[in-house]
Amino acid sequence: KHFHNVLCLSEAKGMDIKMKITLAAMILGFLLDLILGDPQGLYHPIRLVGNLIAFLDRHLFIGETGEERAEKDKRAQRFWGCVLVIVVLELTGLVSGLIVFAAGRIHPVLRLIVETIMCWQLLAAKCLKDESMKVQRALKTGNLERSRRAVSMIVGRDTQELDEEGIARAAVETVAENTSDGVIAPLFYVMIGGPVLGWIYKAVNTMDSMVGYKNDRYRYFGTCAARLDDIANFLPARLSGILMIAAAFLTRQDGKNAAKMFVRDRYNHASPNSAQTESAMAGALNVRLGGDAFYFGKRHRKKTIGDKNRAIEAEDIERANRVMYATAVLGLIVCVLIRLLVIALV
């Protein structure tokens, strides 16, 4: 009995240390992202996940790209799309888990360093700000082609026909949506299950961005990835929208209107999650987001989000980034407090 009590105490102490390491890594990774972002020339691990997805896409996809063939093989495509999801998630979890486990076996300090790096590379606040601000700077030069090229690097829609207002709108929408996908959601999953669960989430998000399209090729093959991404982002997107309302007040934007638009327009999107933050951002800036857009040469009808109280302008990209940064800090505070509560209860 005494041995059993000692063993339980030892296991509890080990769990407590691991949870504290993850808490410290989450904070340090967040700070590294704010300071360094994604350094140019540093190979990002997400490329390995992307290469794996591309490899499986080439070898598992069934049928031709034509609509008739895709309809004929839709069951097979959905099956092999699910296989892709399972393989990517299994390998991502296995590799990231082994890295953390091996580092912990060597020394707790090494585990802290490894988890910090993993958390850092999960987050994208500074990268999102830097890339979107390139669009603002290009718009201010008056060079429309340069502005279109800059915004094409951060959005999935066709950009060749966008005017200045359309370019600014696309950049603001990207900042709003990726506040959840690139910052709050990774923090949320690191809080729950450490960097390993964070990287599993990142794999889900990457699969959706690569095969989760509703075009002829991926309409059925990408169904599993798209649905899983919707599920994974359900809670983080709503948390992000609520935090963004608070951030609007902190950054002296229109917080009351952010709350109003969040309640009214947060489902004005084909995705159940994207408009959660876009509605709050539209209200905070007093602009209208959303509306029709072209993807792969086809016009997609989309609902508008927010009221057009004024025309959107280049400066709104900077305002959106301030709101995004404040939302990120609030998200970190919430995740840290929840993690501390769990540690105290354990």
N, C-alpha and C positions, 0 to 999 in steps of 0.2 A: 504493500500500500504506500509506504514511504517512497519507494522507487517510482511508483506510478505518479505520485504527486510531484516529485522532482522532474520527471519527464514532461508532465503537462506544463509545469512552470517554465521549463526550458523552451518548450515549443511556443508558449505564449510570448516569451521574451524575444524569441527569434522572429515571430510574426510582427511584434511591435517594432523591432528594428527595421524590418523590411518595409513596413508601412511608413515609418519616418523617413527612410531613404527615398521612397517614392514621392513623399510630400516635398522633401528638399529638392529632388530632381525636377519636379513640376515647376517649382518657383524659379530655380536656376535656369531651366530650359526656357521658360518664359522670358526671363531677363536677357538671355543670350539672343533670343529671337528679336527682341526690341532693339538690342545693340548692334548685332551682326547681320540679322536677317539670313538670307541664303547666299553666302559668299560665292562670288563668281569663281569658277574653276574647281570648286569642291564637288565631287561626285555625290549626288543625292541618292540615298538608298531607294527612294520611291521609283527611280528609273529601273531598278532591278524588278520591282513589282510590275511596272509598266511593260518591261521586256517579256516577263512571264505571261502577262495577259495577252500581249501581241502574239507570242508563240502559240499559245493555246487557241487563240482566235483563228489563226491560220490553219491549225490542224484539226480543230473540232467543228468548225462551221460547216453546216450541211446545206447543199443547194447553191443555186446561182443567186445573183443579186436582183433578178427580175421579180416583179410582184407576184406573177402567177406561180413561179417555182417556189417562192417563199411561202405562199399560202398552202401549197401542196405538202411542203415539208415542215409545217409549223410545229407539229408535235415533236418531231425529231430535233428541230432547232431549239425548242424550249428545253428539251432533255439535255442536250449537249451544252447549252448555256448554263444550266444548273451544275453540270460537271465542271465547267470552267470555274464557277464561283466556289465550289467545294475545294477544288485543287488549290486555287489561289489562297483561300482562307487557311487551309491546313498548312501549306508551306510557309505562309507569312507568320502564323502563330507558332509553328515549330521552330523556325529559324530565330525569330526574335526571342522566343522563350528560352532557347538554348543559350543564346548570347547572354541574356540576363542571368540565367542559372550559373553558367560557367564563370562569369565575373564575380558573382556572389560567393562561389566556392573558393575563389582565389583570395579575395579580401573585400570587406564591406565598402571600403573607400573606392575600389575599382568598380564595384556595382553602382555606387553613386555616380561616378564619372560616366559610366556606360548609359545608365538611365537618364542622366542629364542630357547627354548628346542625343539620345533617342527622342526625348521630349522636345528638345530644341528643334529637331528636324521634322517634328510633327506639325509645328506651328508655322503660320505664314502671315502674321500681322505686318511685319516690316516689308516683306516682299510684296504683299498686296498694296501697301501704301506706295512703295517705290514705283511699281509698274503702273499704277493708276495715275500717279503724279506725272509720269512721262506723257500721258495723254493730255493732261492739263497744260503742260509746257508746250506741247506741240500745237494745241489749240490756240494758245496765246501768240504763237508765231504767225498764225493765219494760214499755215500750210495745211490744206485739207487732206492731201494725200498722205502726208507724214502723220497726221492725226489718225487717219483710218488705219494705217499700218500699226501705229502704237496700240490702238484699241483692239485690233485683231489679235494681239498677243494675249489678251486676257478675257476675250469673250468667244462663244462658240457660234454666234450668228454671222451671217454675211455682212461685211462692213463696206463694200465698195460703193454703195449708193447712199450711205449715211451722210446727212448734213451735220453742221456743227452741233446743233441741239441734240441730234440723234446720237452723236459720238459721246457727248457729255452724259446723256441719259444712260447709255450702255455702260459707261465706266462707273457711274454711281450705283447702278443696279448690281454690277459685279462686286463692288465693295460691300454693299448691303448683304447680298447672298453669301459671300464668302466669309463674312464676319462669323457666320455659323459654321460653315463647312471647314474653314481654314483656321479657326481660332477656338470658338466656344465648344464645338463638338469634340475636337481632340482633347481639350482640357477635361471635358465631361467624362470621357471614357478613360483617360488616365486616372482621374479621381476614383473611378469605380474599380478598375482592374489593372492599373499601372500602365507602363509604356507598351507592354505586349498587347493589351486590349486596345490601346491607342493606335497601334500599327495595324491591328486587324480592322479597326474602323477605317483607317487610311486606305487599306486595300479595297474595302467596299466602295469608298468614295471614288477611288481611281478606276475601278471596274465600271462604275456608272458613267464616268466621264469618257471612257473609251468605247464601251459597247452598249450603253444604256440609251441609245437613240431610237426614235420612232420612225426611222427611214426604212427603205426596202430591205436593206441588208440585216439590220439589227432589230427589226420590229418584234420578232419572236425570239431570236437568239439572245437578245439582251434583256428579255423580260425579267429573268431572275435577278440579275444585277441591279436593274432599275428598282424593282420592288423592294429588294433588301436595303438599298440606299434610302428609300422612302421610310422604311421602318427604323433604320439606324439613326436617321436625322429627325425623327418625329419629336422626341423630347428636347434635344439640343436646339432645334429651330425655334421652338416656342419659348424656351428659356432665353435664347438670344434676343427674340423680339421684346420680351419684357425688360431685359437688361438694357436694350437699346433705347427704350422709352426713358429709363432713368438716366442713361448717358446723354440723351437729348437735353434734359434739364441741366446736367452738369456742364455741358459745353455751350450753354446759352442758346440752344436752338429751341424750336417750338415743341416742348415736351407734351403739352396738352393736346396739340394736334397729332403728335406721334401716337399717343394713346388712342385718340379718336379713330385714326386711320387703321391702326392695328386691329381694333375691334371690328371696324367696318369692312376692310379690304384684305384681311390676311388669308382669305381663301380665293382671291382673284388671280389664280394661276393654275396651270395644268398640274403642277406639282403640289402636293399637300403642304410642302415645307417652304418653298422659295419665297412666297409672299409674306411669310411671317416677319422676316426682317425688312423686306422691301417696303411693306406697308408702313412700318415704324419709321424707316428712313425717309420715305416720301412725305409723311406727316411732319417729321422733324425739320425738313428743309422747305416745306410748303411748296412742293413741286409734284408733278404727275410722272409716274414711272409706268413701265409696262407698255401695252399697246402692241400692234402687229409688228412682226419681225420676219426676216427672211433667213431660212436655214437650208443650205445645200440647194439654193436656187428656187426654193418653194416658199410662198408666203404662208405664214402661220398666224391665224387669228388669235389674238390674246387680249384679255381684259385689261383695262387700265387700272392703275393703283394710285390712289391719292387724288387730290384736286389740283387743277392747274391754276393756282393762285398767281403764278408768275412763270415766265419762261425759264427753263433750266439753263445754266451757264457754266462755263469752265470752272469758276470758283467753287461751284457746288461739289466738285470732286474733292477739293481740300477740306470742305466742311464735312463731307461724308467720312473722310479719313479721321477727322477729329472725333466724330461720333463712334467710329469703329474702334479707335484706340481706347476711348473711355469705356466702351462695352467690354473690350478685352480685359481691362484692369478689373472691372466689376466682376467679370466671369472668373478671373483668377481668385479674387477675394472670396466669392461664394464657394468655389471648389476647395480652397484651402480650409475654410471654416467647416465645411462638411467633413473633410478628411480628418481634421483635428477632433471633431466630435466622435467620429468612428474610432479613432485611436484611443480617446478617453474612455469610450465604452468597452473597448476590447481590454 
